[in-house]
Amino acid sequence: MGRLEDIDQAIGLQMYTLSTISQDHRTFLTLLQNLGSSHEHRFDRLGQPHDLGLAIELKEKALRLTPDSDLNKPAWLSSLGKSYRHRFVEHGEFNDLEVAIQYQTTAVLITPSPHPDMAEWLTALGGTYILRFEHLGHSEDMDKALEYLSRAVLQASESHANFPGYLNNLAQAYSTRYKHIGLLEDIDIAIQHQIRATLLIPNGHKNRGNYFYNLARIYLDKFERLGDENFLTTALNYFETSAKSFPRDPSLRIRAAYMRASYTPSTRIAERLEAFQIAMNLIPELVWLGTTVYQRYDEIKKLKNMVLEAVAVAIDSKDYFLALQWIEEGRSIVWNQLLQLRTPLRTLADARPDLARQLEQVADEIYSSSLKLTPSLPLALDRLRTAEDIAQGHRRSAEIYKQLLDEVRLIPGFESFLRPARGLELISRALSWPLVVINVHESRCDALIMTPRNDKIIHVPLLSLSLSDVAKLGIEMGHLIGMRNPKQRDSSRRPLVEWEEESCFEHVLSSLWEDIVKPIVDALGLKPIPPVDELPHITWCVTGPLSLLPLHAAGRYDQKQSKISDYAISSYTPTLRFLIPETEPSSRPNTSILVVGQEATPGHSALPQTVPELAKIRLHLQALHQCTELTNHNATKNAVLDLMQTHDWVHFACHAHQDVNDPTESGFFVSDRTLSIASITERSFKNKGLAFLSACQTATGDKMLTEESVHLASAMLAAGYSSVVATMWSIKDSDGPVVAGKFYEKVLKDGRMDYKEAAKALHIAVENLRVEVGEDEFERWVPFVHFGV
């Protein structure tokens, strides 16, 4: 498959050459076809959809201009067919599969026999028929697949470079038929062909890991059919070989390691931990800095529950430090990458100022380009070349960054430089109050607690909790907040809550208390303390569907001293690294605040209560501090971003939204367009204090990316704000001024705006709202949450 740099260089040269020759040049069609193939090769490496789209577009153009008499016609037909098959696998459009078969069948029919490449066309066509059999279940499709794949093996010599691939494809056809029909002899035939393929493929071949993975899966099928432990052992050994293969795409190696870890008996914990460690080490390659943030989120979805299972196994082995390390490596991956790029390099600068300067420069380049989206198709050739140059520059920067990191880690004393394990040590020193990390997996649920100036990690098994319990609570919660429009800050008076809804809210909050929070409170030895100034503080870091539930409001509201707010002030953090400040933002008399208010946003309901909300902020802050307001048409995207750069704090009172298709495009609705997560994070603000997000669902994550905390609160933390007030769902418009007024009254400390007082101030402000509207009005006071320090 070649180095990525070589593929990029080939694409660049081919694009340049095409731009310098006319369409009737004798090499034009070949260059067009080769450029399409290069884009498809890069798609195999990076998985970027625009590469596959370009491959099809370029190959179709080449084929359209190629006369039937051209000797390249069969090869280009088969190649285009494979591209359509590729797209079917990615997007599931059945018509792509039909087009693929049409092109590949034509390639076979018009190829004279004998022909040195006939086996290539046959195996490609057979592989596509396997897909159609899996999609439709028609036995005639499998019959055709086996016919074409067998012919390919018979027509090619064993010395042919692609012969192991023909054997692999034939083995997969028999394996597929076994899974659908259940003929045991098909497994044995599949094993014969697959073993032969693994014996013939040379070490270092790009497909070697794939062939061993396929062989492992076949043996696993045989074990599950016959129950012979020898077949399981063989399968596990082949999964290990696949996981350790090189080179190959990291997603396959992660899958292989995960399969080995999952199917290894639970009593062999050391082997399971070893396999999970291989998978965890590969995550940075899967979620690579050289790709866009959008694509990285797409890759993260492939991990599914692997990280949570790995953490559960580490806890089972009583290696709590490893469990926390894996949580940090395998969750909030993109945020951790962005934070790593922003990490001050003072210690390195003292030892190697040259390396520190290079690393900082490359990190800045990657950070600024990470959130730029891939251009959509189609583009003119000159614009396409510009976009290509930008993307290639980003990938080269990511490669240089890794090389520099490797160089730094060779320096004595810097072996753990920017590694998660080192991060945990820093977090332990930075803590001012307990940090509670909760892992939820189907095998077990646990809390791990780090406390200030204490290297020991407290383990609290949550014996009454299960993953299915959490999932049910999440569904129940989603139903409750979905009964009214949760998409925007609500200016209307909502209907009275029915008794059943109140009961459901109480059920959710009491379940969170009994099964999760109370055991943790007991383990910490907390006592109910009425004076808020004496209340301890807890920071929650949660996993899985628990991230969509309000732990900060857990409690039995029909009993005294049975809710978390009686025992502690609550904050959240999406990742442990957010608790390590870049530098110490000061609490000074001249702290400045930017206030953004949108009473009337085009296309959205009016928010009249933003006016008194901003007035209350002025009342408390303007006399002592620099307070700049941007309201209505003055609050444009660029104006807001520019003033965020020059102000220490920011307050948003407006509509916001969650983009389910592209999480990085979630954002605030300002006067001219959306102020998105991408545009905020791209600015990389330094040493900011508080961000108050008085809008809807600013702490609502993506249900498909529960481990990534892709919401506006996290974006503000990543952008450089140490403390963030947000909401889990839309708030009632009239509640905004009540909470904001009391909050800013309390956040002032000795004439200073102290962001470290934000959690306590919010605790008091929400308590004030709860008293004013009634404790049973859960949906009005529960959504307010604090993130960060």
Secondary structure, 3 states (H helix, E strand, C coil): CCCHHHHHHHHHHHHHHHHHCCCCCCCHHHHHHHHHHHHHHHHHHHCCHHHHHHHHHHHHHHHHCCCCCCCCHHHHHHHHHHHHHHHHHHHCCHHHHHHHHHHHHHHHHHCCCCCCCHHHHHHHHHHHHHHHHHHHCCHHHHHHHHHHHHHHHHHCCCCCCCHHHHHHHHHHHHHHHHHHHCCHHHHHHHHHHHHHHHHHCCCCCCCHHHHHHHHHHHHHHHHHHHCCHHHHHHHHHHHHHHHCCCCCCHHHHHHHHHHHHHHCCCCCHHHHHHHHHHHHHHHHHHCCCCCCHHHHHHHHHHHCCHHHHHHHHHHHCCCHHHHHHHHHHHCCHHHHHHHHHHCCCHHHHHHCHHHHHHHHHHHHHHHHHHCCCCCCCCCCHHHHHHHHHHHHHHHHHHHHHHHHHHHHCCCCCCCCCCCHHHHHHHHHHHCCCCEEEEEECCCCEEEEEECCCCCCCEEEECCCCCHHHHHHHHHHHHHHHHCCCCCCCECCCCCCCCHHHHHHHHHHHHHHHHHHHHHHHHHHCCCCCCCHHHCCEEEEEECHHHHHCCHHHCECCCCCCCEHHHCCEEEECCCHHHHCCCCCCCCCCCCEEEEEECCCCCCCCCCCCHHHHHHHHHHHHCCCCEEEEEEHHHCCHHHHHHHHHHCCEEEEECCEECCCCCHHHCEEECCCCEEEHHHHHHHCCCCEEEEEEECCCCCCCCHHHCCCCCCHHHHHHHCCEEEEEEECCCCECCHHHHHHHHHHHHHEECCEECHHHHHHHHHHHHHHHHHHHCCCCHHHHCCEEEEEC
